Amino acid sequence: MRSHVVGCGSYLPSQVVTNHDLAKRMDTSDEWIRTRTGIRERRIVAEGEKTSDLAFEASNAALKDAGISGNDIDLVICATTTPDETFPSVATMIQARIGMTHGAAFDVQAVCSGFIYALAVADNFIRTGQARTVLVVGADAMSKLMDWNDRTTSVLFGDGAGALVLNAGEGNGTNADRGVLNTKLFSDGRLHDMLYVDGGPSTTGTTGHLRMLGKAVFHHAVTNIAAAIEASAAEAGVSIYDIDWFVPHQANQRILDGTARKLHIPPGKVVSTVALHGNTSAASVPLALATAVADGRIKPGQLVLLEAMGGGLTWGATLLRW
């Protein structure tokens, strides 16, 4: 049994914040940001706009693309680091708003790797027959976690959401099958201090701000993501050179370029949207995927590799045939 992608959607807030806008409020410049990150602009939620609002819009787009209604969904899994409330989950809010009156809904928390983790969970539900049609969402309002006095982190992040609809379909058990071929997940809790938020309900009782050791994260990102890609390709029995498209977590253009160089991946095979979206955490992989699907780059039958690394540290990869 394979998890086929039958719908893809995304959503970005309307408010655009450019590097020049940021330069008006902190000690930075467009050139400083672009040369270090590749980011030109990002989207930021409006006053009163919540993560669940972004998730709902992306979900609606994916459902429309799949040609189904919310009540056709058996399971909703939302990857997010910025829920509207400590509880309940954003997934249950999506469930209610799309008109799904049965099944189950829950959130997954793996920060920027969240969408890869959510896909792995969804794929296993489908493989074991516990669900047939699953809505997988990555949504984050990372602007809510920023210390806007810290130019090393606040210039990197933006807000957005992306979603996929997965449906059960039979395959032959080979790498020629359509759908998810494998998912590879990893984490190392000893690396907490490299990327974390300095608050929470049981510590400070506040949301806190994102803190990051940039150079260390860069090193681990290139090394760990490359290893995850190699593990995924090896398990599927394909060469990295056989993969048509690489859709990475959009953290920093330097990380995307460094990983591609390490694995000798042609730059033209790497989908990059970081210049316009910034790092949208769990939303970045599905946002980039939706962009490449919408513009026709990703075509049926092609091999697509999704990968990400996030706080924890967590990282992983998903290989699928479109």
C-alpha positions as CSV (number, residue, x, y, z in Angstrom):
1,M,0.0,0.0,0.0
2,R,1.4,3.4,-1.0
3,S,0.5,7.0,0.0
4,H,-0.3,8.8,-3.2
5,V,-0.3,12.6,-3.3
6,V,-3.6,13.7,-4.8
7,G,-3.8,17.3,-3.7
8,C,-1.3,20.1,-3.0
9,G,-2.0,23.6,-1.7
10,S,-0.4,26.6,0.0
11,Y,-1.1,30.0,1.5
12,L,0.9,33.1,2.4
13,P,-0.2,36.1,4.4
14,S,-0.7,39.2,2.3
15,Q,1.7,41.4,4.2
16,V,5.1,41.5,2.6
17,V,8.1,42.6,4.6
18,T,11.2,43.4,2.6
19,N,14.8,43.6,3.7
20,H,14.6,47.4,3.3
21,D,11.6,47.4,5.6
22,L,13.7,45.6,8.3
23,A,16.6,48.0,7.8
24,K,14.3,50.8,9.0
25,R,13.8,49.1,12.4
26,M,17.1,47.4,13.1
27,D,20.8,47.7,12.3
28,T,20.9,45.7,9.1
29,S,20.7,46.2,5.3
30,D,19.3,44.5,2.2
31,E,22.9,43.6,1.1
32,W,23.8,42.2,4.5
33,I,20.7,39.9,4.6
34,R,20.9,38.8,0.9
35,T,24.6,37.9,0.9
36,R,24.3,35.8,4.1
37,T,20.9,34.2,3.5
38,G,19.6,34.7,0.0
39,I,16.4,36.2,1.4
40,R,14.9,39.3,-0.1
41,E,11.5,39.4,1.5
42,R,9.1,37.4,3.7
43,R,5.4,37.3,4.6
44,I,4.2,38.3,8.0
45,V,0.7,37.6,9.5
46,A,-1.6,40.6,10.0
47,E,-2.9,41.7,13.3
48,G,-5.4,38.9,14.5
49,E,-4.3,36.4,11.8
50,K,-3.5,33.1,13.4
51,T,-1.6,29.9,12.5
52,S,-4.9,28.1,12.1
53,D,-6.1,30.7,9.6
54,L,-3.0,30.0,7.4
55,A,-3.5,26.3,7.8
56,F,-7.1,26.4,6.9
57,E,-6.4,28.3,3.7
58,A,-3.7,25.9,2.6
59,S,-5.9,23.0,3.5
60,N,-8.8,24.4,1.4
61,A,-6.4,24.8,-1.6
62,A,-5.2,21.2,-1.2
63,L,-8.7,19.8,-0.9
64,K,-9.8,21.8,-4.0
65,D,-6.8,20.4,-5.9
66,A,-7.7,16.9,-4.9
67,G,-11.3,17.4,-5.9
68,I,-12.7,16.3,-2.5
69,S,-14.5,17.8,0.5
70,G,-13.3,18.1,4.1
71,N,-15.6,15.2,5.1
72,D,-13.7,12.9,2.8
73,I,-10.7,13.2,5.1
74,D,-10.1,10.4,7.7
75,L,-7.2,12.1,9.5
76,V,-5.6,15.6,9.8
77,I,-2.0,16.0,10.9
78,C,-0.7,19.5,11.4
79,A,3.0,20.2,11.9
80,T,3.5,23.5,13.7
81,T,5.6,25.2,16.3
82,T,3.3,28.2,16.7
83,P,-0.2,26.9,17.7
84,D,-3.0,29.4,18.3
85,E,-3.3,28.1,21.9
86,T,-1.3,25.8,24.1
87,F,-4.2,23.4,23.5
88,P,-6.2,22.3,21.6
89,S,-4.3,21.4,18.5
90,V,-4.3,23.4,15.3
91,A,-5.3,20.1,13.6
92,T,-8.6,20.0,15.4
93,M,-9.3,23.6,14.4
94,I,-8.6,22.6,10.8
95,Q,-10.9,19.6,11.2
96,A,-13.8,21.8,12.4
97,R,-13.3,24.5,9.7
98,I,-13.1,22.1,6.7
99,G,-16.3,20.3,7.8
100,M,-14.8,17.0,8.8
101,T,-17.1,15.3,11.3
102,H,-15.4,12.0,11.9
103,G,-11.9,10.5,12.2
104,A,-9.1,12.2,14.2
105,A,-6.8,15.2,14.2
106,F,-3.6,16.0,16.0
107,D,-0.4,18.1,15.8
108,V,3.2,17.1,15.3
109,Q,6.1,19.2,16.8
110,A,9.5,18.8,15.1
111,V,10.0,22.5,14.3
112,C,11.4,22.9,10.7
113,S,11.4,19.2,10.2
114,G,7.7,19.0,11.2
115,F,6.3,18.5,7.8
116,I,8.6,15.5,7.1
117,Y,7.7,14.0,10.4
118,A,4.0,14.5,9.7
119,L,4.3,12.9,6.3
120,A,6.0,9.9,8.0
121,V,3.1,9.5,10.4
122,A,0.5,9.9,7.7
123,D,2.3,7.4,5.5
124,N,2.4,4.8,8.3
125,F,-1.3,5.3,9.1
126,I,-2.1,4.6,5.4
127,R,0.3,1.6,5.1
128,T,-1.3,0.0,8.2
129,G,-4.8,0.6,6.9
130,Q,-5.8,2.9,9.8
131,A,-6.6,5.8,7.4
132,R,-7.3,6.0,3.7
133,T,-7.3,9.8,3.0
134,V,-5.1,12.1,5.1
135,L,-4.6,15.8,5.1
136,V,-1.0,16.8,6.1
137,V,-0.4,20.4,6.9
138,G,2.7,22.5,7.8
139,A,1.8,25.9,9.2
140,D,3.8,28.4,11.2
141,A,3.7,32.1,12.2
142,M,7.3,32.3,13.1
143,S,7.2,36.1,13.4
144,K,5.5,35.5,16.8
145,L,8.7,33.9,18.1
146,M,11.1,36.6,17.0
147,D,13.2,38.9,19.1
148,W,13.1,41.8,16.7
149,N,16.2,43.3,18.4
150,D,18.2,40.2,17.2
151,R,19.1,40.8,13.6
152,T,20.9,37.4,13.3
153,T,17.6,35.5,13.7
154,S,14.7,37.9,13.0
155,V,15.7,38.5,9.4
156,L,15.5,34.8,8.6
157,F,11.9,33.9,9.3
158,G,8.5,34.3,7.8
159,D,4.9,33.0,8.0
160,G,2.9,30.6,5.8
161,A,1.3,27.2,5.3
162,G,1.3,24.3,2.9
163,A,-0.7,21.1,2.7
164,L,-0.9,17.8,0.9
165,V,-3.8,15.3,0.6
166,L,-2.6,11.7,0.6
167,N,-4.7,8.8,-0.5
168,A,-4.2,5.1,-0.2
169,G,-3.3,3.3,-3.4
170,E,-1.8,-0.1,-4.3
171,G,1.7,-0.5,-5.6
172,N,4.0,-3.4,-6.5
173,G,6.5,-2.7,-3.7
174,T,9.2,-1.4,-6.0
175,N,10.8,2.1,-6.5
176,A,8.7,2.4,-9.7
177,D,5.6,2.8,-7.5
178,R,3.8,6.1,-7.4
179,G,3.6,7.7,-4.0
180,V,5.8,7.8,-0.9
181,L,8.6,5.3,-1.2
182,N,10.1,5.9,2.2
183,T,10.6,8.4,5.1
184,K,13.8,8.7,7.2
185,L,13.6,10.5,10.5
186,F,16.4,11.4,12.9
187,S,17.0,13.5,16.0
188,D,19.7,14.3,18.6
189,G,18.4,15.9,21.8
190,R,21.9,16.7,22.9
191,L,22.0,19.5,20.4
192,H,19.2,21.5,22.1
193,D,21.3,24.7,22.6
194,M,21.9,25.1,18.9
195,L,18.3,26.1,18.1
196,Y,15.6,26.5,20.7
197,V,13.0,28.9,22.1
198,D,13.8,30.4,25.5
199,G,10.3,30.0,27.0
200,G,7.3,27.7,27.5
201,P,4.4,26.9,29.7
202,S,6.3,24.8,32.3
203,T,9.4,27.1,32.4
204,T,8.8,30.8,32.0
205,G,5.1,30.7,31.4
206,T,5.7,32.8,28.3
207,T,6.1,32.1,24.6
208,G,9.7,33.0,24.6
209,H,12.0,34.0,21.7
210,L,13.9,31.9,19.2
211,R,17.7,31.5,19.9
212,M,20.2,30.0,17.5
213,L,23.9,29.3,17.1
214,G,24.1,30.0,13.4
215,K,27.5,28.6,12.4
216,A,26.9,25.4,14.3
217,V,23.4,24.9,12.8
218,F,24.8,25.5,9.3
219,H,27.4,22.8,9.8
220,H,25.0,20.3,11.2
221,A,22.4,21.1,8.6
222,V,24.6,20.4,5.6
223,T,26.1,17.2,7.2
224,N,22.8,15.8,8.5
225,I,20.6,16.6,5.6
226,A,23.1,15.1,3.2
227,A,23.2,11.9,5.3
228,A,19.4,11.7,5.3
229,I,19.2,12.1,1.6
230,E,21.7,9.4,1.1
231,A,19.9,7.1,3.5
232,S,16.6,7.7,1.7
233,A,18.0,7.0,-1.8
234,A,19.9,3.9,-0.6
235,E,16.7,2.4,1.0
236,A,14.8,3.0,-2.2
237,G,17.6,1.5,-4.3
238,V,18.0,4.6,-6.4
239,S,21.0,6.8,-7.1
240,I,20.9,10.4,-6.0
241,Y,21.5,11.2,-9.7
242,D,18.2,9.5,-10.5
243,I,16.2,11.9,-8.4
244,D,14.5,14.5,-10.5
245,W,13.8,17.2,-7.9
246,F,15.1,18.1,-4.5
247,V,12.7,20.2,-2.4
248,P,14.6,21.3,0.8
249,H,13.6,23.1,3.9
250,Q,14.0,26.8,2.9
251,A,16.2,27.9,5.8
252,N,19.1,29.7,4.1
253,Q,20.4,29.7,0.5
254,R,23.8,28.9,1.7
255,I,22.6,25.7,3.3
256,L,20.8,24.7,0.1
257,D,23.9,25.4,-1.9
258,G,26.2,23.6,0.6
259,T,24.1,20.5,0.6
260,A,23.9,20.4,-3.2
261,R,27.7,20.8,-3.5
262,K,28.3,18.0,-0.9
263,L,26.2,15.5,-2.9
264,H,27.1,16.9,-6.3
265,I,23.5,17.7,-7.0
266,P,23.0,20.1,-10.0
267,P,21.7,23.5,-8.7
268,G,18.9,23.3,-11.4
269,K,17.4,20.3,-9.6
270,V,17.0,22.2,-6.3
271,V,13.7,24.0,-5.7
272,S,14.4,27.3,-3.9
273,T,11.8,29.8,-2.7
274,V,13.8,31.1,0.2
275,A,14.3,34.5,-1.5
276,L,10.6,35.3,-1.4
277,H,9.4,33.3,1.7
278,G,12.3,33.2,4.1
279,N,12.3,30.3,6.6
280,T,8.7,29.4,7.3
281,S,9.6,26.4,9.5
282,A,7.2,23.5,9.0
283,A,5.5,25.3,6.1
284,S,8.6,25.7,4.0
285,V,8.8,22.3,2.4
286,P,5.1,22.2,1.3
287,L,5.3,25.9,0.2
288,A,8.3,25.1,-2.0
289,L,6.6,21.9,-3.3
290,A,3.4,23.7,-4.2
291,T,5.4,26.4,-6.1
292,A,7.2,23.8,-8.2
293,V,4.0,21.9,-8.8
294,A,2.1,25.0,-9.8
295,D,4.7,26.2,-12.3
296,G,5.0,22.8,-13.9
297,R,8.5,21.8,-12.9
298,I,7.3,18.7,-11.0
299,K,5.6,16.3,-13.3
300,P,3.8,12.9,-12.8
301,G,6.2,10.0,-12.5
302,Q,9.2,12.0,-11.4
303,L,11.2,11.2,-8.2
304,V,11.0,14.0,-5.6
305,L,13.1,14.2,-2.5
306,L,11.8,16.3,0.4
307,E,14.2,17.1,3.3
308,A,14.5,19.4,6.4
309,M,16.3,20.0,9.6
310,G,15.0,21.8,12.7
311,G,15.4,22.5,16.4
312,G,15.9,19.6,18.7
313,L,17.9,18.9,16.6
314,T,15.6,17.0,14.2
315,W,16.1,16.1,10.6
316,G,14.8,13.8,7.9
317,A,13.9,13.1,4.3
318,T,11.0,11.7,2.3
319,L,11.3,10.2,-1.2
320,L,8.2,10.0,-3.3
321,R,7.2,9.4,-6.9
322,W,4.9,12.2,-8.0
